[in-house]
Amino acid sequence: MAGHTTHEIDTTVSWKGKVSPFRTSYGKLMMWFFLISDALTFGGLLVGYGFIRHAYTGKWPIGEEVFNSLPFLGHGYPLVYVALMTFLLIISSVTMVLAVEAGHRMDRKGVTKWMLATIIGGFFFLGSQAWEWSHFIHGSQLGRVQLNDGSLAYVHGHAATFESFEVIKAGSHHHVGDVVKDDLAHEYSHAVATGKVMSDGSIVLHDGSVAKVNVKEAAHIDELLIREAGAEYALNDKITGEEAERLYMEAVTSGEANRVVYGANMQQNEYGPKQYAQFFFFITGFHGFHVFSGVIINILIFFGVLRGTYHRRGHYEMVEKAGLYWHFVDLVWVFVFTFFYLI
């Protein structure tokens, strides 16, 4: 057209498929694609968790009541250990940032030091999560009870401590007169949960033997909190004093399996609806698998740093790509911590 100048595209600077238009390597671009797809997976899990939790409004467990223990210190520390786990993971993300920064400066010793610190932080988190799972599975030693009216109650109080079990009827591993002093709380909770408490207070052990229970300190029940209504009690009713003690002992000595539920599995749990434990195991387990994978990746890259592989290449991009994954794992845990433990 007259009066207009035609401008031709300079093909010497246009992208011909050999160099990224975003100045990003193929490896980092693919890592971002993977992280986006993984974020959608975690997002779907958390959305599903939200829908189920909404369906059980009022019956869903309170995080401060479920996760309130510290190793060697017992109960009474709500969410302290989970907060410590979160802190460790965030610190490991900081050390990964420092490793990437050292790689940009081609500081091999710095990369080695900070990668090692990141790996140690990852192992601490995995160990802490294993302890948290163990505590969640074994429960509070008081459990959740089903009362005579059909309502379900969460128990607040102090569990009994046992001095020993004295075998009065032989089983496959124990003989009459044997004194059992190992794993007493677990043996007793298993006997109660399976309805193997006799009318005289003796219990059936795992091997089928019958034992007299020598109690060092009796259980003290402070309160029964109704988590599922029955014929007599409504949701969130609180039963205290002698009435709470009486109702709890009725359930324990009834001889009926599952009147008292300890800990959690995929079918039932003492904390609330069975979906609570199912989501806990799946979401935290899925995240834990990511942390474990990240630790393995970091170890492999750490050995590559020690051998000087990346230094000879002239860049530490592998450390940066592992860092993207590690930061993603940390960010996901912040969401899991917020939605599962805090809210």
C-alpha positions as CSV (number, residue, x, y, z in Angstrom):
1,M,0.0,0.0,0.0
2,A,1.3,3.4,-0.9
3,G,2.8,5.4,1.9
4,H,3.6,2.4,4.0
5,T,7.0,0.8,4.6
6,T,7.2,-3.0,4.8
7,H,9.3,-4.2,7.7
8,E,10.9,-7.7,7.3
9,I,11.5,-9.9,10.4
10,D,15.1,-10.4,11.1
11,T,15.5,-14.2,11.0
12,T,18.9,-14.1,12.5
13,V,17.5,-13.3,15.9
14,S,14.2,-15.3,15.8
15,W,13.9,-18.6,17.6
16,K,14.5,-21.6,15.3
17,G,13.8,-24.3,17.9
18,K,17.4,-24.6,19.0
19,V,17.4,-22.0,21.8
20,S,14.6,-21.5,24.4
21,P,12.8,-18.1,23.9
22,F,12.7,-17.9,27.8
23,R,16.5,-18.5,28.2
24,T,15.6,-21.6,30.2
25,S,17.2,-25.0,29.6
26,Y,15.2,-28.0,28.5
27,G,15.8,-29.7,31.8
28,K,14.5,-26.9,34.0
29,L,11.5,-26.4,31.7
30,M,10.5,-30.1,32.0
31,M,11.0,-29.8,35.8
32,W,8.5,-27.0,35.9
33,F,6.0,-29.0,33.8
34,F,6.3,-31.9,36.3
35,L,5.9,-29.6,39.3
36,I,2.7,-28.1,37.8
37,S,1.2,-31.5,37.2
38,D,2.2,-32.6,40.7
39,A,0.7,-29.4,42.2
40,L,-2.6,-30.3,40.5
41,T,-2.5,-33.8,42.1
42,F,-1.9,-32.4,45.6
43,G,-4.6,-29.7,44.9
44,G,-7.1,-32.4,44.0
45,L,-6.3,-34.4,47.2
46,L,-6.7,-31.3,49.4
47,V,-9.9,-30.3,47.7
48,G,-11.3,-33.8,48.2
49,Y,-10.2,-33.6,51.9
50,G,-12.1,-30.3,52.2
51,F,-15.3,-31.8,50.8
52,I,-15.2,-34.8,53.1
53,R,-14.4,-32.6,56.1
54,H,-17.4,-30.3,55.3
55,A,-19.6,-33.4,55.1
56,Y,-18.6,-34.3,58.7
57,T,-18.8,-30.8,60.2
58,G,-18.8,-31.0,64.0
59,K,-17.5,-34.6,64.0
60,W,-14.1,-33.9,62.5
61,P,-11.2,-34.2,64.9
62,I,-9.4,-31.1,66.2
63,G,-5.7,-31.1,65.3
64,E,-4.6,-29.8,68.8
65,E,-6.2,-32.8,70.4
66,V,-4.8,-35.5,68.1
67,F,-1.3,-34.3,67.6
68,N,-0.3,-33.2,71.1
69,S,2.7,-35.4,72.0
70,L,6.5,-35.0,72.0
71,P,9.0,-37.9,72.0
72,F,10.0,-38.9,75.6
73,L,7.8,-36.1,77.1
74,G,4.3,-37.5,76.6
75,H,1.1,-35.5,76.0
76,G,0.2,-31.9,76.5
77,Y,2.1,-30.2,73.7
78,P,-0.5,-29.5,71.0
79,L,1.1,-29.3,67.5
80,V,4.5,-28.6,68.9
81,Y,6.1,-31.6,67.2
82,V,4.4,-30.9,63.9
83,A,5.6,-27.3,64.1
84,L,9.1,-28.6,64.7
85,M,8.9,-30.8,61.6
86,T,7.7,-27.9,59.5
87,F,10.6,-25.7,60.8
88,L,13.1,-28.4,59.9
89,L,11.8,-28.7,56.4
90,I,11.8,-24.9,55.9
91,I,15.4,-24.7,57.1
92,S,16.4,-27.4,54.6
93,S,14.8,-25.3,51.9
94,V,17.1,-22.4,53.0
95,T,20.2,-24.6,52.9
96,M,19.2,-25.7,49.3
97,V,19.0,-22.0,48.3
98,L,22.5,-21.6,49.6
99,A,23.7,-24.6,47.7
100,V,22.2,-23.2,44.5
101,E,23.8,-19.8,45.2
102,A,27.2,-21.5,45.8
103,G,26.8,-23.3,42.5
104,H,26.3,-20.0,40.6
105,R,29.6,-18.9,42.0
106,M,31.2,-22.3,41.1
107,D,32.0,-22.8,44.7
108,R,32.3,-26.6,44.9
109,K,33.0,-26.7,48.7
110,G,30.0,-24.5,49.4
111,V,27.7,-26.7,47.3
112,T,29.0,-29.8,49.1
113,K,28.4,-28.2,52.5
114,W,24.9,-27.0,51.9
115,M,23.8,-30.0,50.0
116,L,24.8,-32.2,52.9
117,A,22.9,-29.9,55.3
118,T,19.8,-30.3,53.1
119,I,20.1,-34.0,53.1
120,I,20.4,-34.1,56.9
121,G,17.3,-31.9,57.2
122,G,15.4,-34.2,54.9
123,F,16.3,-37.3,57.0
124,F,15.2,-35.5,60.2
125,F,11.9,-34.7,58.6
126,L,11.4,-38.3,57.5
127,G,12.3,-39.6,60.9
128,S,9.9,-37.2,62.5
129,Q,7.1,-38.2,60.2
130,A,7.7,-41.9,61.0
131,W,7.4,-41.1,64.7
132,E,4.2,-39.1,64.0
133,W,2.7,-42.0,62.1
134,S,3.6,-44.4,64.8
135,H,2.0,-42.2,67.5
136,F,-1.1,-41.8,65.3
137,I,-1.4,-45.5,64.7
138,H,-1.0,-46.5,68.3
139,G,-3.2,-43.8,69.7
140,S,-3.6,-42.2,73.1
141,Q,-3.9,-45.3,75.3
142,L,-7.3,-44.0,76.4
143,G,-9.0,-44.4,73.0
144,R,-12.5,-43.6,71.8
145,V,-15.4,-45.3,73.5
146,Q,-18.9,-46.3,72.4
147,L,-21.4,-45.7,75.2
148,N,-24.4,-47.8,75.9
149,D,-26.7,-45.3,74.0
150,G,-24.6,-45.8,70.8
151,S,-22.9,-42.4,71.0
152,L,-19.1,-42.2,70.4
153,A,-16.9,-40.2,72.8
154,Y,-13.3,-39.0,72.8
155,V,-11.6,-39.6,76.1
156,H,-9.6,-36.9,78.0
157,G,-7.6,-38.0,81.0
158,H,-4.6,-40.0,82.1
159,A,-4.0,-43.5,81.0
160,A,-3.3,-46.3,83.4
161,T,0.4,-47.3,84.0
162,F,1.1,-50.9,84.6
163,E,3.7,-52.6,86.8
164,S,3.5,-56.0,85.1
165,F,1.3,-58.8,83.8
166,E,1.4,-62.2,85.6
167,V,0.5,-65.1,83.4
168,I,-2.2,-67.3,85.0
169,K,-3.0,-69.5,82.0
170,A,-0.3,-70.6,79.5
171,G,-0.3,-69.6,75.8
172,S,2.0,-70.3,72.8
173,H,4.8,-68.1,74.2
174,H,4.2,-67.7,78.0
175,H,3.9,-70.2,80.8
176,V,2.0,-70.0,84.1
177,G,3.9,-67.8,86.5
178,D,5.7,-65.7,83.8
179,V,6.0,-62.0,84.6
180,V,5.6,-59.8,81.5
181,K,7.1,-56.3,81.7
182,D,7.5,-55.4,78.0
183,D,5.0,-53.5,75.9
184,L,2.4,-53.5,78.6
185,A,0.3,-50.6,77.3
186,H,0.1,-52.0,73.8
187,E,-0.9,-55.5,75.1
188,Y,-3.6,-54.0,77.3
189,S,-5.0,-51.7,74.6
190,H,-5.1,-54.7,72.2
191,A,-7.0,-56.8,74.7
192,V,-9.5,-54.0,75.4
193,A,-10.0,-53.2,71.7
194,T,-10.6,-56.9,70.8
195,G,-12.9,-57.6,73.8
196,K,-10.4,-59.8,75.6
197,V,-10.8,-58.3,79.1
198,M,-12.2,-60.8,81.6
199,S,-14.8,-60.0,84.2
200,D,-12.2,-60.3,86.9
201,G,-9.9,-57.8,85.2
202,S,-7.5,-60.2,83.7
203,I,-6.7,-60.0,80.0
204,V,-5.8,-62.3,77.0
205,L,-2.4,-61.5,75.6
206,H,-1.4,-61.7,71.9
207,D,-0.2,-65.4,72.3
208,G,-3.5,-66.5,73.8
209,S,-2.2,-66.6,77.4
210,V,-4.3,-65.1,80.2
211,A,-2.6,-62.6,82.6
212,K,-3.5,-60.9,85.8
213,V,-2.9,-57.1,85.5
214,N,-0.8,-55.4,88.1
215,V,-1.6,-51.7,87.9
216,K,0.9,-49.2,89.1
217,E,-1.5,-46.2,88.7
218,A,-5.1,-46.4,87.6
219,A,-6.5,-44.5,84.7
220,H,-8.2,-41.2,85.5
221,I,-10.9,-40.0,83.2
222,D,-11.4,-36.3,83.2
223,E,-14.0,-36.0,80.5
224,L,-15.9,-37.8,77.7
225,L,-16.5,-35.5,74.7
226,I,-19.3,-36.8,72.5
227,R,-18.1,-36.8,68.9
228,E,-21.1,-38.7,67.4
229,A,-24.6,-38.4,69.0
230,G,-26.5,-41.4,70.3
231,A,-30.0,-41.9,71.9
232,E,-29.1,-40.0,75.1
233,Y,-26.1,-37.8,74.4
234,A,-25.9,-35.0,71.7
235,L,-22.9,-34.0,69.6
236,N,-20.2,-32.1,71.7
237,D,-21.8,-32.9,75.0
238,K,-19.2,-33.2,77.8
239,I,-19.5,-35.9,80.5
240,T,-17.3,-35.4,83.6
241,G,-16.6,-36.7,87.0
242,E,-17.8,-40.0,88.3
243,E,-20.2,-40.4,85.5
244,A,-17.4,-40.3,82.9
245,E,-15.4,-42.8,84.9
246,R,-18.4,-45.2,85.1
247,L,-19.3,-45.0,81.5
248,Y,-15.6,-45.5,80.4
249,M,-15.2,-48.6,82.6
250,E,-18.5,-50.0,81.4
251,A,-17.1,-49.9,77.9
252,V,-13.7,-51.2,78.8
253,T,-15.0,-54.2,80.8
254,S,-18.0,-55.0,78.5
255,G,-16.0,-57.7,76.7
256,E,-17.3,-56.4,73.4
257,A,-14.8,-55.9,70.6
258,N,-14.4,-52.4,69.3
259,R,-16.4,-50.7,72.1
260,V,-13.0,-49.0,72.8
261,V,-10.9,-48.1,69.7
262,Y,-7.2,-47.3,70.1
263,G,-5.2,-45.5,67.5
264,A,-6.0,-45.6,63.8
265,N,-6.0,-47.8,60.7
266,M,-7.8,-47.6,57.3
267,Q,-11.1,-49.0,58.8
268,Q,-11.5,-47.2,62.1
269,N,-9.8,-44.7,64.3
270,E,-10.2,-43.3,67.8
271,Y,-10.1,-39.7,66.5
272,G,-13.2,-39.5,64.4
273,P,-14.7,-40.6,61.1
274,K,-12.7,-43.3,59.3
275,Q,-12.1,-40.9,56.4
276,Y,-9.9,-38.8,58.7
277,A,-7.3,-41.5,59.0
278,Q,-7.6,-42.4,55.4
279,F,-6.8,-38.9,54.2
280,F,-4.1,-38.6,56.9
281,F,-2.3,-41.7,55.7
282,F,-2.7,-40.9,52.0
283,I,-1.9,-37.2,51.9
284,T,1.0,-37.2,54.4
285,G,2.2,-40.5,53.0
286,F,2.2,-39.1,49.5
287,H,4.1,-36.1,50.6
288,G,6.5,-38.2,52.6
289,F,7.2,-40.2,49.4
290,H,8.1,-37.0,47.7
291,V,10.4,-36.0,50.5
292,F,12.0,-39.4,50.4
293,S,12.5,-39.2,46.6
294,G,13.9,-35.7,47.1
295,V,16.4,-37.0,49.6
296,I,17.5,-39.8,47.3
297,I,17.9,-37.3,44.4
298,N,19.9,-35.0,46.6
299,I,22.2,-37.8,47.7
300,L,22.9,-38.7,44.1
301,I,23.6,-35.1,43.1
302,F,25.7,-34.7,46.3
303,F,28.0,-37.6,45.1
304,G,28.1,-36.0,41.7
305,V,29.4,-32.8,43.4
306,L,32.0,-34.7,45.3
307,R,33.3,-36.3,42.1
308,G,33.5,-33.0,40.4
309,T,31.1,-33.9,37.7
310,Y,29.2,-30.6,37.6
311,H,32.4,-28.6,38.1
312,R,33.9,-30.1,35.0
313,R,30.7,-29.2,33.1
314,G,31.2,-25.6,34.0
315,H,27.7,-25.3,35.8
316,Y,25.7,-26.7,38.6
317,E,22.3,-26.7,36.9
318,M,21.5,-30.2,38.3
319,V,21.6,-28.7,41.8
320,E,19.3,-25.9,40.7
321,K,16.8,-28.4,39.2
322,A,16.9,-30.5,42.4
323,G,16.3,-27.3,44.3
324,L,13.1,-26.6,42.4
325,Y,11.8,-30.0,43.4
326,W,12.8,-29.5,47.0
327,H,11.2,-26.1,47.3
328,F,8.0,-27.5,45.8
329,V,8.0,-30.3,48.4
330,D,8.4,-27.7,51.2
331,L,5.7,-25.5,49.8
332,V,3.2,-28.4,49.5
333,W,3.9,-29.2,53.2
334,V,3.0,-25.7,54.2
335,F,-0.5,-26.3,52.6
336,V,-0.8,-29.8,54.2
337,F,0.2,-28.4,57.6
338,T,-2.3,-25.5,57.3
339,F,-5.3,-27.5,56.0
340,F,-4.8,-30.7,57.9
341,Y,-3.3,-29.7,61.2
342,L,-4.2,-26.0,61.8
343,I,-7.7,-25.5,60.5
